[in-house]
């Protein structure tokens, strides 16, 4: 059926923490409703990722400087270029 086993280690709750956090936030923000078609669902998920998740959501930790992921990426790329 084309299924692939999880690559996470047995007994390690941290392997999937980032993915689980993303899916939880996605469900919280756009809900679990049924869309009229696949294209509409894809558009809403894309919109969530591009306009909120990467650009406005703050990474709520002092290590990340309370920046959005896009700002964090920009700073990292700027530091690499310097």
PDB file with SEQRES, HELIX, SHEET and CRYST1 records, atoms N, CA, C and O in Angstrom:
SEQRES   1 A   82  UNK UNK UNK UNK UNK UNK UNK UNK UNK UNK UNK UNK UNK          
SEQRES   2 A   82  UNK UNK UNK UNK UNK UNK UNK UNK UNK UNK UNK UNK UNK          
SEQRES   3 A   82  UNK UNK UNK UNK UNK UNK UNK UNK UNK UNK UNK UNK UNK          
SEQRES   4 A   82  UNK UNK UNK UNK UNK UNK UNK UNK UNK UNK UNK UNK UNK          
SEQRES   5 A   82  UNK UNK UNK UNK UNK UNK UNK UNK UNK UNK UNK UNK UNK          
SEQRES   6 A   82  UNK UNK UNK UNK UNK UNK UNK UNK UNK UNK UNK UNK UNK          
SEQRES   7 A   82  UNK UNK UNK UNK                                              
HELIX    1 AA1 UNK A   17  UNK A   30  1                                  14    
HELIX    2 AA2 UNK A   38  UNK A   47  1                                  10    
HELIX    3 AA3 UNK A   48  UNK A   53  3                                   6    
HELIX    4 AA4 UNK A   62  UNK A   64  5                                   3    
HELIX    5 AA5 UNK A   69  UNK A   81  1                                  13    
CRYST1    1.000    1.000    1.000  90.00  90.00  90.00 P 1           1          
ATOM      1  N   UNK A   1       0.803  -1.189   0.000  1.00  0.00           N  
ATOM      2  CA  UNK A   1       0.000   0.000   0.000  1.00  0.00           C  
ATOM      3  C   UNK A   1       0.852   1.262   0.000  1.00  0.00           C  
ATOM      4  O   UNK A   1       0.307   2.365   0.054  1.00  0.00           O  
ATOM      5  N   UNK A   2       2.167   1.131  -0.058  1.00  0.00           N  
ATOM      6  CA  UNK A   2       3.020   2.304  -0.095  1.00  0.00           C  
ATOM      7  C   UNK A   2       3.214   2.958   1.261  1.00  0.00           C  
ATOM      8  O   UNK A   2       3.628   4.116   1.326  1.00  0.00           O  
ATOM      9  N   UNK A   3       2.925   2.249   2.350  1.00  0.00           N  
ATOM     10  CA  UNK A   3       3.090   2.815   3.684  1.00  0.00           C  
ATOM     11  C   UNK A   3       4.546   2.742   4.101  1.00  0.00           C  
ATOM     12  O   UNK A   3       5.292   1.863   3.671  1.00  0.00           O  
ATOM     13  N   UNK A   4       4.936   3.688   4.950  1.00  0.00           N  
ATOM     14  CA  UNK A   4       6.312   3.721   5.417  1.00  0.00           C  
ATOM     15  C   UNK A   4       6.306   3.794   6.941  1.00  0.00           C  
ATOM     16  O   UNK A   4       5.587   4.606   7.522  1.00  0.00           O  
ATOM     17  N   UNK A   5       7.081   2.973   7.567  1.00  0.00           N  
ATOM     18  CA  UNK A   5       7.141   2.942   9.018  1.00  0.00           C  
ATOM     19  C   UNK A   5       7.792   4.216   9.539  1.00  0.00           C  
ATOM     20  O   UNK A   5       8.660   4.792   8.883  1.00  0.00           O  
ATOM     21  N   UNK A   6       7.370   4.648  10.716  1.00  0.00           N  
ATOM     22  CA  UNK A   6       7.961   5.824  11.348  1.00  0.00           C  
ATOM     23  C   UNK A   6       9.456   5.600  11.562  1.00  0.00           C  
ATOM     24  O   UNK A   6       9.897   4.495  11.880  1.00  0.00           O  
ATOM     25  N   UNK A   7      10.212   6.656  11.383  1.00  0.00           N  
ATOM     26  CA  UNK A   7      11.665   6.568  11.572  1.00  0.00           C  
ATOM     27  C   UNK A   7      12.077   6.961  12.981  1.00  0.00           C  
ATOM     28  O   UNK A   7      13.264   6.941  13.306  1.00  0.00           O  
ATOM     29  N   UNK A   8      11.117   7.316  13.815  1.00  0.00           N  
ATOM     30  CA  UNK A   8      11.430   7.728  15.177  1.00  0.00           C  
ATOM     31  C   UNK A   8      11.929   6.559  16.002  1.00  0.00           C  
ATOM     32  O   UNK A   8      11.628   5.399  15.720  1.00  0.00           O  
ATOM     33  N   UNK A   9      12.698   6.891  17.029  1.00  0.00           N  
ATOM     34  CA  UNK A   9      13.219   5.866  17.930  1.00  0.00           C  
ATOM     35  C   UNK A   9      12.137   5.438  18.901  1.00  0.00           C  
ATOM     36  O   UNK A   9      11.313   6.255  19.313  1.00  0.00           O  
ATOM     37  N   UNK A  10      12.132   4.200  19.261  1.00  0.00           N  
ATOM     38  CA  UNK A  10      11.180   3.675  20.228  1.00  0.00           C  
ATOM     39  C   UNK A  10      11.444   4.313  21.579  1.00  0.00           C  
ATOM     40  O   UNK A  10      12.581   4.344  22.051  1.00  0.00           O  
ATOM     41  N   UNK A  11      10.391   4.820  22.197  1.00  0.00           N  
ATOM     42  CA  UNK A  11      10.515   5.383  23.535  1.00  0.00           C  
ATOM     43  C   UNK A  11      10.995   6.819  23.583  1.00  0.00           C  
ATOM     44  O   UNK A  11      11.178   7.356  24.675  1.00  0.00           O  
ATOM     45  N   UNK A  12      11.208   7.462  22.447  1.00  0.00           N  
ATOM     46  CA  UNK A  12      11.658   8.850  22.436  1.00  0.00           C  
ATOM     47  C   UNK A  12      10.505   9.754  22.017  1.00  0.00           C  
ATOM     48  O   UNK A  12      10.110   9.783  20.852  1.00  0.00           O  
ATOM     49  N   UNK A  13       9.981  10.484  22.980  1.00  0.00           N  
ATOM     50  CA  UNK A  13       8.835  11.349  22.691  1.00  0.00           C  
ATOM     51  C   UNK A  13       9.252  12.607  21.942  1.00  0.00           C  
ATOM     52  O   UNK A  13       8.392  13.336  21.447  1.00  0.00           O  
ATOM     53  N   UNK A  14      10.548  12.880  21.846  1.00  0.00           N  
ATOM     54  CA  UNK A  14      11.001  14.120  21.229  1.00  0.00           C  
ATOM     55  C   UNK A  14      11.165  14.024  19.712  1.00  0.00           C  
ATOM     56  O   UNK A  14      11.249  15.053  19.041  1.00  0.00           O  
ATOM     57  N   UNK A  15      11.211  12.826  19.166  1.00  0.00           N  
ATOM     58  CA  UNK A  15      11.424  12.659  17.729  1.00  0.00           C  
ATOM     59  C   UNK A  15      10.334  13.323  16.898  1.00  0.00           C  
ATOM     60  O   UNK A  15      10.626  13.927  15.865  1.00  0.00           O  
ATOM     61  N   UNK A  16       9.105  13.221  17.328  1.00  0.00           N  
ATOM     62  CA  UNK A  16       7.990  13.764  16.559  1.00  0.00           C  
ATOM     63  C   UNK A  16       7.395  15.027  17.177  1.00  0.00           C  
ATOM     64  O   UNK A  16       6.322  15.461  16.760  1.00  0.00           O  
ATOM     65  N   UNK A  17       8.058  15.621  18.148  1.00  0.00           N  
ATOM     66  CA  UNK A  17       7.499  16.759  18.869  1.00  0.00           C  
ATOM     67  C   UNK A  17       7.194  17.933  17.941  1.00  0.00           C  
ATOM     68  O   UNK A  17       6.121  18.528  18.041  1.00  0.00           O  
ATOM     69  N   UNK A  18       8.106  18.275  17.051  1.00  0.00           N  
ATOM     70  CA  UNK A  18       7.890  19.425  16.157  1.00  0.00           C  
ATOM     71  C   UNK A  18       6.717  19.162  15.211  1.00  0.00           C  
ATOM     72  O   UNK A  18       5.882  20.040  14.991  1.00  0.00           O  
ATOM     73  N   UNK A  19       6.659  17.968  14.661  1.00  0.00           N  
ATOM     74  CA  UNK A  19       5.563  17.635  13.745  1.00  0.00           C  
ATOM     75  C   UNK A  19       4.232  17.628  14.476  1.00  0.00           C  
ATOM     76  O   UNK A  19       3.240  18.146  13.961  1.00  0.00           O  
ATOM     77  N   UNK A  20       4.197  17.049  15.670  1.00  0.00           N  
ATOM     78  CA  UNK A  20       2.949  17.007  16.436  1.00  0.00           C  
ATOM     79  C   UNK A  20       2.500  18.413  16.813  1.00  0.00           C  
ATOM     80  O   UNK A  20       1.305  18.709  16.797  1.00  0.00           O  
ATOM     81  N   UNK A  21       3.444  19.274  17.148  1.00  0.00           N  
ATOM     82  CA  UNK A  21       3.122  20.660  17.486  1.00  0.00           C  
ATOM     83  C   UNK A  21       2.524  21.380  16.283  1.00  0.00           C  
ATOM     84  O   UNK A  21       1.549  22.119  16.419  1.00  0.00           O  
ATOM     85  N   UNK A  22       3.113  21.161  15.099  1.00  0.00           N  
ATOM     86  CA  UNK A  22       2.595  21.783  13.877  1.00  0.00           C  
ATOM     87  C   UNK A  22       1.162  21.338  13.605  1.00  0.00           C  
ATOM     88  O   UNK A  22       0.289  22.171  13.361  1.00  0.00           O  
ATOM     89  N   UNK A  23       0.914  20.021  13.647  1.00  0.00           N  
ATOM     90  CA  UNK A  23      -0.423  19.510  13.342  1.00  0.00           C  
ATOM     91  C   UNK A  23      -1.439  20.006  14.356  1.00  0.00           C  
ATOM     92  O   UNK A  23      -2.573  20.312  13.989  1.00  0.00           O  
ATOM     93  N   UNK A  24      -1.056  20.093  15.629  1.00  0.00           N  
ATOM     94  CA  UNK A  24      -1.972  20.596  16.653  1.00  0.00           C  
ATOM     95  C   UNK A  24      -2.341  22.053  16.381  1.00  0.00           C  
ATOM     96  O   UNK A  24      -3.506  22.434  16.493  1.00  0.00           O  
ATOM     97  N   UNK A  25      -1.348  22.865  16.025  1.00  0.00           N  
ATOM     98  CA  UNK A  25      -1.608  24.274  15.742  1.00  0.00           C  
ATOM     99  C   UNK A  25      -2.450  24.427  14.476  1.00  0.00           C  
ATOM    100  O   UNK A  25      -3.342  25.274  14.425  1.00  0.00           O  
ATOM    101  N   UNK A  26      -2.174  23.622  13.464  1.00  0.00           N  
ATOM    102  CA  UNK A  26      -2.962  23.662  12.233  1.00  0.00           C  
ATOM    103  C   UNK A  26      -4.432  23.354  12.527  1.00  0.00           C  
ATOM    104  O   UNK A  26      -5.324  24.067  12.066  1.00  0.00           O  
ATOM    105  N   UNK A  27      -4.675  22.304  13.286  1.00  0.00           N  
ATOM    106  CA  UNK A  27      -6.054  21.930  13.640  1.00  0.00           C  
ATOM    107  C   UNK A  27      -6.726  23.029  14.453  1.00  0.00           C  
ATOM    108  O   UNK A  27      -7.910  23.310  14.267  1.00  0.00           O  
ATOM    109  N   UNK A  28      -5.968  23.647  15.352  1.00  0.00           N  
ATOM    110  CA  UNK A  28      -6.523  24.715  16.179  1.00  0.00           C  
ATOM    111  C   UNK A  28      -6.890  25.937  15.333  1.00  0.00           C  
ATOM    112  O   UNK A  28      -7.927  26.563  15.556  1.00  0.00           O  
ATOM    113  N   UNK A  29      -6.044  26.272  14.370  1.00  0.00           N  
ATOM    114  CA  UNK A  29      -6.245  27.482  13.584  1.00  0.00           C  
ATOM    115  C   UNK A  29      -7.280  27.337  12.466  1.00  0.00           C  
ATOM    116  O   UNK A  29      -8.122  28.217  12.286  1.00  0.00           O  
ATOM    117  N   UNK A  30      -7.224  26.232  11.714  1.00  0.00           N  
ATOM    118  CA  UNK A  30      -8.162  26.114  10.592  1.00  0.00           C  
ATOM    119  C   UNK A  30      -9.232  25.058  10.831  1.00  0.00           C  
ATOM    120  O   UNK A  30     -10.136  24.883  10.014  1.00  0.00           O  
ATOM    121  N   UNK A  31      -9.125  24.365  11.940  1.00  0.00           N  
ATOM    122  CA  UNK A  31     -10.160  23.411  12.301  1.00  0.00           C  
ATOM    123  C   UNK A  31     -10.057  22.092  11.567  1.00  0.00           C  
ATOM    124  O   UNK A  31      -9.107  21.843  10.825  1.00  0.00           O  
ATOM    125  N   UNK A  32     -11.040  21.263  11.786  1.00  0.00           N  
ATOM    126  CA  UNK A  32     -11.057  19.931  11.169  1.00  0.00           C  
ATOM    127  C   UNK A  32     -12.299  19.775  10.300  1.00  0.00           C  
ATOM    128  O   UNK A  32     -12.820  18.673  10.129  1.00  0.00           O  
ATOM    129  N   UNK A  33     -12.759  20.888   9.760  1.00  0.00           N  
ATOM    130  CA  UNK A  33     -13.974  20.855   8.933  1.00  0.00           C  
ATOM    131  C   UNK A  33     -13.732  20.134   7.607  1.00  0.00           C  
ATOM    132  O   UNK A  33     -12.596  19.799   7.270  1.00  0.00           O  
ATOM    133  N   UNK A  34     -14.779  19.907   6.885  1.00  0.00           N  
ATOM    134  CA  UNK A  34     -14.699  19.287   5.574  1.00  0.00           C  
ATOM    135  C   UNK A  34     -14.788  20.384   4.519  1.00  0.00           C  
ATOM    136  O   UNK A  34     -15.689  21.223   4.560  1.00  0.00           O  
ATOM    137  N   UNK A  35     -13.860  20.374   3.585  1.00  0.00           N  
ATOM    138  CA  UNK A  35     -13.846  21.370   2.516  1.00  0.00           C  
ATOM    139  C   UNK A  35     -14.585  20.824   1.297  1.00  0.00           C  
ATOM    140  O   UNK A  35     -14.734  19.610   1.153  1.00  0.00           O  
ATOM    141  N   UNK A  36     -15.047  21.712   0.425  1.00  0.00           N  
ATOM    142  CA  UNK A  36     -15.813  21.257  -0.748  1.00  0.00           C  
ATOM    143  C   UNK A  36     -14.980  20.425  -1.723  1.00  0.00           C  
ATOM    144  O   UNK A  36     -15.508  19.556  -2.417  1.00  0.00           O  
ATOM    145  N   UNK A  37     -13.677  20.698  -1.769  1.00  0.00           N  
ATOM    146  CA  UNK A  37     -12.805  19.928  -2.662  1.00  0.00           C  
ATOM    147  C   UNK A  37     -11.362  20.002  -2.172  1.00  0.00           C  
ATOM    148  O   UNK A  37     -11.026  20.797  -1.294  1.00  0.00           O  
ATOM    149  N   UNK A  38     -10.528  19.162  -2.755  1.00  0.00           N  
ATOM    150  CA  UNK A  38      -9.127  19.070  -2.343  1.00  0.00           C  
ATOM    151  C   UNK A  38      -8.377  20.376  -2.597  1.00  0.00           C  
ATOM    152  O   UNK A  38      -7.533  20.770  -1.791  1.00  0.00           O  
ATOM    153  N   UNK A  39      -8.671  21.044  -3.697  1.00  0.00           N  
ATOM    154  CA  UNK A  39      -7.986  22.294  -4.037  1.00  0.00           C  
ATOM    155  C   UNK A  39      -8.236  23.364  -2.976  1.00  0.00           C  
ATOM    156  O   UNK A  39      -7.323  24.108  -2.619  1.00  0.00           O  
ATOM    157  N   UNK A  40      -9.447  23.445  -2.480  1.00  0.00           N  
ATOM    158  CA  UNK A  40      -9.776  24.423  -1.441  1.00  0.00           C  
ATOM    159  C   UNK A  40      -9.038  24.097  -0.143  1.00  0.00           C  
ATOM    160  O   UNK A  40      -8.506  24.995   0.510  1.00  0.00           O  
ATOM    161  N   UNK A  41      -9.003  22.833   0.228  1.00  0.00           N  
ATOM    162  CA  UNK A  41      -8.290  22.411   1.435  1.00  0.00           C  
ATOM    163  C   UNK A  41      -6.803  22.735   1.304  1.00  0.00           C  
ATOM    164  O   UNK A  41      -6.201  23.282   2.229  1.00  0.00           O  
ATOM    165  N   UNK A  42      -6.213  22.403   0.164  1.00  0.00           N  
ATOM    166  CA  UNK A  42      -4.786  22.695  -0.061  1.00  0.00           C  
ATOM    167  C   UNK A  42      -4.514  24.185   0.006  1.00  0.00           C  
ATOM    168  O   UNK A  42      -3.507  24.607   0.575  1.00  0.00           O  
ATOM    169  N   UNK A  43      -5.401  24.988  -0.569  1.00  0.00           N  
ATOM    170  CA  UNK A  43      -5.226  26.441  -0.563  1.00  0.00           C  
ATOM    171  C   UNK A  43      -5.271  26.983   0.865  1.00  0.00           C  
ATOM    172  O   UNK A  43      -4.477  27.855   1.217  1.00  0.00           O  
ATOM    173  N   UNK A  44      -6.184  26.482   1.685  1.00  0.00           N  
ATOM    174  CA  UNK A  44      -6.277  26.963   3.066  1.00  0.00           C  
ATOM    175  C   UNK A  44      -5.067  26.549   3.892  1.00  0.00           C  
ATOM    176  O   UNK A  44      -4.573  27.337   4.699  1.00  0.00           O  
ATOM    177  N   UNK A  45      -4.585  25.333   3.705  1.00  0.00           N  
ATOM    178  CA  UNK A  45      -3.390  24.889   4.432  1.00  0.00           C  
ATOM    179  C   UNK A  45      -2.182  25.696   3.971  1.00  0.00           C  
ATOM    180  O   UNK A  45      -1.383  26.131   4.801  1.00  0.00           O  
ATOM    181  N   UNK A  46      -2.032  25.906   2.668  1.00  0.00           N  
ATOM    182  CA  UNK A  46      -0.939  26.721   2.144  1.00  0.00           C  
ATOM    183  C   UNK A  46      -1.007  28.130   2.717  1.00  0.00           C  
ATOM    184  O   UNK A  46       0.010  28.676   3.143  1.00  0.00           O  
ATOM    185  N   UNK A  47      -2.189  28.718   2.731  1.00  0.00           N  
ATOM    186  CA  UNK A  47      -2.374  30.064   3.272  1.00  0.00           C  
ATOM    187  C   UNK A  47      -1.975  30.117   4.749  1.00  0.00           C  
ATOM    188  O   UNK A  47      -1.322  31.066   5.181  1.00  0.00           O  
ATOM    189  N   UNK A  48      -2.365  29.104   5.520  1.00  0.00           N  
ATOM    190  CA  UNK A  48      -2.008  29.044   6.929  1.00  0.00           C  
ATOM    191  C   UNK A  48      -0.486  29.020   7.100  1.00  0.00           C  
ATOM    192  O   UNK A  48       0.065  29.758   7.917  1.00  0.00           O  
ATOM    193  N   UNK A  49       0.178  28.177   6.333  1.00  0.00           N  
ATOM    194  CA  UNK A  49       1.631  28.051   6.467  1.00  0.00           C  
ATOM    195  C   UNK A  49       2.333  29.326   6.023  1.00  0.00           C  
ATOM    196  O   UNK A  49       3.212  29.825   6.726  1.00  0.00           O  
ATOM    197  N   UNK A  50       1.959  29.854   4.876  1.00  0.00           N  
ATOM    198  CA  UNK A  50       2.663  31.010   4.312  1.00  0.00           C  
ATOM    199  C   UNK A  50       2.338  32.329   4.994  1.00  0.00           C  
ATOM    200  O   UNK A  50       3.215  33.184   5.115  1.00  0.00           O  
ATOM    201  N   UNK A  51       1.101  32.519   5.443  1.00  0.00           N  
ATOM    202  CA  UNK A  51       0.764  33.816   6.015  1.00  0.00           C  
ATOM    203  C   UNK A  51       0.812  33.852   7.534  1.00  0.00           C  
ATOM    204  O   UNK A  51       1.004  34.921   8.113  1.00  0.00           O  
ATOM    205  N   UNK A  52       0.645  32.727   8.186  1.00  0.00           N  
ATOM    206  CA  UNK A  52       0.679  32.739   9.649  1.00  0.00           C  
ATOM    207  C   UNK A  52       1.878  31.981  10.198  1.00  0.00           C  
ATOM    208  O   UNK A  52       2.700  32.557  10.911  1.00  0.00           O  
ATOM    209  N   UNK A  53       1.988  30.706   9.877  1.00  0.00           N  
ATOM    210  CA  UNK A  53       2.965  29.830  10.527  1.00  0.00           C  
ATOM    211  C   UNK A  53       4.398  30.318  10.326  1.00  0.00           C  
ATOM    212  O   UNK A  53       5.181  30.308  11.276  1.00  0.00           O  
ATOM    213  N   UNK A  54       4.759  30.738   9.134  1.00  0.00           N  
ATOM    214  CA  UNK A  54       6.126  31.179   8.869  1.00  0.00           C  
ATOM    215  C   UNK A  54       6.345  32.675   9.062  1.00  0.00           C  
ATOM    216  O   UNK A  54       7.483  33.096   9.269  1.00  0.00           O  
ATOM    217  N   UNK A  55       5.299  33.489   9.003  1.00  0.00           N  
ATOM    218  CA  UNK A  55       5.501  34.939   8.987  1.00  0.00           C  
ATOM    219  C   UNK A  55       5.017  35.687  10.222  1.00  0.00           C  
ATOM    220  O   UNK A  55       5.580  36.729  10.558  1.00  0.00           O  
ATOM    221  N   UNK A  56       3.994  35.191  10.907  1.00  0.00           N  
ATOM    222  CA  UNK A  56       3.467  35.943  12.056  1.00  0.00           C  
ATOM    223  C   UNK A  56       3.586  35.199  13.383  1.00  0.00           C  
ATOM    224  O   UNK A  56       3.616  35.825  14.442  1.00  0.00           O  
ATOM    225  N   UNK A  57       3.654  33.891  13.336  1.00  0.00           N  
ATOM    226  CA  UNK A  57       3.706  33.109  14.581  1.00  0.00           C  
ATOM    227  C   UNK A  57       5.049  33.339  15.262  1.00  0.00           C  
ATOM    228  O   UNK A  57       6.104  33.193  14.643  1.00  0.00           O  
ATOM    229  N   UNK A  58       5.001  33.697  16.526  1.00  0.00           N  
ATOM    230  CA  UNK A  58       6.233  33.907  17.269  1.00  0.00           C  
ATOM    231  C   UNK A  58       6.697  32.587  17.856  1.00  0.00           C  
ATOM    232  O   UNK A  58       5.897  31.783  18.335  1.00  0.00           O  
ATOM    233  N   UNK A  59       7.985  32.386  17.810  1.00  0.00           N  
ATOM    234  CA  UNK A  59       8.557  31.212  18.456  1.00  0.00           C  
ATOM    235  C   UNK A  59       8.717  31.586  19.918  1.00  0.00           C  
ATOM    236  O   UNK A  59       9.613  32.353  20.270  1.00  0.00           O  
ATOM    237  N   UNK A  60       7.869  31.058  20.760  1.00  0.00           N  
ATOM    238  CA  UNK A  60       7.737  31.505  22.142  1.00  0.00           C  
ATOM    239  C   UNK A  60       8.836  30.948  23.046  1.00  0.00           C  
ATOM    240  O   UNK A  60       8.577  30.175  23.969  1.00  0.00           O  
ATOM    241  N   UNK A  61      10.039  31.355  22.760  1.00  0.00           N  
ATOM    242  CA  UNK A  61      11.157  30.920  23.586  1.00  0.00           C  
ATOM    243  C   UNK A  61      12.268  31.937  23.474  1.00  0.00           C  
ATOM    244  O   UNK A  61      12.540  32.453  22.390  1.00  0.00           O  
ATOM    245  N   UNK A  62      12.916  32.230  24.598  1.00  0.00           N  
ATOM    246  CA  UNK A  62      13.948  33.261  24.578  1.00  0.00           C  
ATOM    247  C   UNK A  62      15.155  32.869  23.736  1.00  0.00           C  
ATOM    248  O   UNK A  62      15.861  33.744  23.235  1.00  0.00           O  
ATOM    249  N   UNK A  63      15.407  31.583  23.569  1.00  0.00           N  
ATOM    250  CA  UNK A  63      16.528  31.150  22.721  1.00  0.00           C  
ATOM    251  C   UNK A  63      16.321  31.631  21.290  1.00  0.00           C  
ATOM    252  O   UNK A  63      17.284  31.982  20.607  1.00  0.00           O  
ATOM    253  N   UNK A  64      15.068  31.649  20.832  1.00  0.00           N  
ATOM    254  CA  UNK A  64      14.753  32.086  19.474  1.00  0.00           C  
ATOM    255  C   UNK A  64      14.508  33.588  19.400  1.00  0.00           C  
ATOM    256  O   UNK A  64      14.224  34.111  18.323  1.00  0.00           O  
ATOM    257  N   UNK A  65      14.612  34.287  20.518  1.00  0.00           N  
ATOM    258  CA  UNK A  65      14.447  35.734  20.525  1.00  0.00           C  
ATOM    259  C   UNK A  65      13.018  36.185  20.266  1.00  0.00           C  
ATOM    260  O   UNK A  65      12.786  37.334  19.889  1.00  0.00           O  
ATOM    261  N   UNK A  66      12.065  35.292  20.466  1.00  0.00           N  
ATOM    262  CA  UNK A  66      10.651  35.607  20.239  1.00  0.00           C  
ATOM    263  C   UNK A  66      10.420  36.139  18.826  1.00  0.00           C  
ATOM    264  O   UNK A  66       9.631  37.062  18.624  1.00  0.00           O  
ATOM    265  N   UNK A  67      11.105  35.555  17.861  1.00  0.00           N  
ATOM    266  CA  UNK A  67      10.987  35.938  16.452  1.00  0.00           C  
ATOM    267  C   UNK A  67      10.097  34.949  15.717  1.00  0.00           C  
ATOM    268  O   UNK A  67       9.851  33.841  16.193  1.00  0.00           O  
ATOM    269  N   UNK A  68       9.621  35.362  14.556  1.00  0.00           N  
ATOM    270  CA  UNK A  68       8.892  34.436  13.706  1.00  0.00           C  
ATOM    271  C   UNK A  68       9.903  33.496  13.037  1.00  0.00           C  
ATOM    272  O   UNK A  68      11.088  33.824  12.983  1.00  0.00           O  
ATOM    273  N   UNK A  69       9.470  32.344  12.531  1.00  0.00           N  
ATOM    274  CA  UNK A  69      10.394  31.475  11.809  1.00  0.00           C  
ATOM    275  C   UNK A  69      11.048  32.185  10.618  1.00  0.00           C  
ATOM    276  O   UNK A  69      12.228  31.963  10.345  1.00  0.00           O  
ATOM    277  N   UNK A  70      10.300  33.035   9.908  1.00  0.00           N  
ATOM    278  CA  UNK A  70      10.871  33.754   8.758  1.00  0.00           C  
ATOM    279  C   UNK A  70      11.975  34.698   9.220  1.00  0.00           C  
ATOM    280  O   UNK A  70      13.016  34.796   8.570  1.00  0.00           O  
ATOM    281  N   UNK A  71      11.759  35.403  10.348  1.00  0.00           N  
ATOM    282  CA  UNK A  71      12.793  36.304  10.871  1.00  0.00           C  
ATOM    283  C   UNK A  71      14.013  35.524  11.335  1.00  0.00           C  
ATOM    284  O   UNK A  71      15.146  35.957  11.125  1.00  0.00           O  
ATOM    285  N   UNK A  72      13.788  34.378  11.963  1.00  0.00           N  
ATOM    286  CA  UNK A  72      14.892  33.529  12.404  1.00  0.00           C  
ATOM    287  C   UNK A  72      15.725  33.076  11.207  1.00  0.00           C  
ATOM    288  O   UNK A  72      16.955  33.112  11.249  1.00  0.00           O  
ATOM    289  N   UNK A  73      15.044  32.649  10.134  1.00  0.00           N  
ATOM    290  CA  UNK A  73      15.732  32.203   8.922  1.00  0.00           C  
ATOM    291  C   UNK A  73      16.536  33.343   8.298  1.00  0.00           C  
ATOM    292  O   UNK A  73      17.666  33.140   7.855  1.00  0.00           O  
ATOM    293  N   UNK A  74      15.943  34.555   8.264  1.00  0.00           N  
ATOM    294  CA  UNK A  74      16.637  35.714   7.702  1.00  0.00           C  
ATOM    295  C   UNK A  74      17.905  36.022   8.481  1.00  0.00           C  
ATOM    296  O   UNK A  74      18.956  36.261   7.886  1.00  0.00           O  
ATOM    297  N   UNK A  75      17.819  36.018   9.796  1.00  0.00           N  
ATOM    298  CA  UNK A  75      18.991  36.292  10.631  1.00  0.00           C  
ATOM    299  C   UNK A  75      20.067  35.235  10.404  1.00  0.00           C  
ATOM    300  O   UNK A  75      21.252  35.552  10.308  1.00  0.00           O  
ATOM    301  N   UNK A  76      19.644  33.987  10.320  1.00  0.00           N  
ATOM    302  CA  UNK A  76      20.604  32.898  10.110  1.00  0.00           C  
ATOM    303  C   UNK A  76      21.310  33.063   8.769  1.00  0.00           C  
ATOM    304  O   UNK A  76      22.530  32.923   8.689  1.00  0.00           O  
ATOM    305  N   UNK A  77      20.548  33.360   7.710  1.00  0.00           N  
ATOM    306  CA  UNK A  77      21.151  33.529   6.391  1.00  0.00           C  
ATOM    307  C   UNK A  77      22.071  34.734   6.366  1.00  0.00           C  
ATOM    308  O   UNK A  77      23.116  34.702   5.716  1.00  0.00           O  
ATOM    309  N   UNK A  78      21.696  35.804   7.068  1.00  0.00           N  
ATOM    310  CA  UNK A  78      22.534  37.003   7.134  1.00  0.00           C  
ATOM    311  C   UNK A  78      23.842  36.674   7.851  1.00  0.00           C  
ATOM    312  O   UNK A  78      24.910  37.118   7.429  1.00  0.00           O  
ATOM    313  N   UNK A  79      23.762  35.897   8.936  1.00  0.00           N  
ATOM    314  CA  UNK A  79      24.961  35.512   9.685  1.00  0.00           C  
ATOM    315  C   UNK A  79      25.871  34.640   8.837  1.00  0.00           C  
ATOM    316  O   UNK A  79      27.093  34.771   8.912  1.00  0.00           O  
ATOM    317  N   UNK A  80      25.302  33.753   8.030  1.00  0.00           N  
ATOM    318  CA  UNK A  80      26.121  32.911   7.158  1.00  0.00           C  
ATOM    319  C   UNK A  80      26.825  33.721   6.081  1.00  0.00           C  
ATOM    320  O   UNK A  80      27.960  33.421   5.711  1.00  0.00           O  
ATOM    321  N   UNK A  81      26.146  34.751   5.580  1.00  0.00           N  
ATOM    322  CA  UNK A  81      26.725  35.584   4.518  1.00  0.00           C  
ATOM    323  C   UNK A  81      27.845  36.472   5.037  1.00  0.00           C  
ATOM    324  O   UNK A  81      28.736  36.858   4.280  1.00  0.00           O  
ATOM    325  N   UNK A  82      27.802  36.798   6.334  1.00  0.00           N  
ATOM    326  CA  UNK A  82      28.802  37.715   6.920  1.00  0.00           C  
ATOM    327  C   UNK A  82      30.144  37.084   7.103  1.00  0.00           C  
ATOM    328  O   UNK A  82      31.072  37.735   7.583  1.00  0.00           O  
TER     329      UNK A  82                                                      
END                                                                             
